[in-house]
């Protein structure tokens, strides 16, 4: 069994997993709230440690925890790092890979840090990608890990999240992508706006389905700035309780995000999502008359994409 260490270092979270490179099976896992933003703030207050060394010390501590969990030393294993570590607040800022680029990750920009006395693992840092007006870091690695049954035709991949991404791929080449700040706007409205008193966070139940679908249709057919105030009047006029209203608001924003998808342009729509967002986006697309051709688990896609990068650089080392 050949193993590598998968690292997903986001803005507000950190995930480290020991994975089988062939099967992508997760053998051990460590999660932390030590995201890039928090580590950057700590480093800015540290006047003595060089930047890369500071981040490596954090990473090294988590690798030791992972090794303890697994019960074996992980010295010498390659770490494939995706996410915000290559950003302006990350371990080191790397240039973006420019459009177009291969979906399979074969032409991603990868920065290698060799093992040293203080950090015994080889590190492969995946840079982000950019278009003329947009950027992303992390989703490109997930995209590489998505096995798809469509190659020649134009396919739309949707990555729900704080900053949702819509990525178009044709003939295995990424043609374009757009960012939608759906999750962040939802959080602001639900927690810090006048609408916060009209919604209550809760688990999605069948009783919320009608409110969510209504929100989706309002979001894709109306002016969002006007329809948002319906969240307030829904509660004032006792049309929806605060728990159903929470999903009406969610539907409004997801509908507004998805409204520009042309019905017949794409050969298929593919969702790359966590289990939290998958049922909501699937239901929203179905409500709008759009068909989801394939669904991909975001975590599995990330590890699959990182395993491809690991194998590519392992083989390069043998040449």
Buried (B, 14 or more C-beta within 10 A) or exposed (E): EEBBBBBBBBBEBBBBBBBBBEEBEBBBBBEBEBBBBBBBEEBEEEEEEEBBBBBBEBBBEBBEBBBEBBEEEBEEBBBBBBBBBBBEBBBBEBEBBEBBBBBBBEEBBBBEBEBEEEBBBBBBBBBBBBBEEEEBBBBBBBBBBBEBEBEEEBBBBBBBBBBBBBBBBBEEBBBBBBBBBBBEBBEEBBEEBEBBEBBBEBEBEEEBBBBBBBBBBBBBEBEBEEBBEBBBEBBEEEBBBBBBBBBBBBBBBBBBBBBEBEEEEBBBBBBBBEEEBBEBBBBBBEBBEBEBBBBBBBBBBBBBBBBBBBBBBBEEEEE
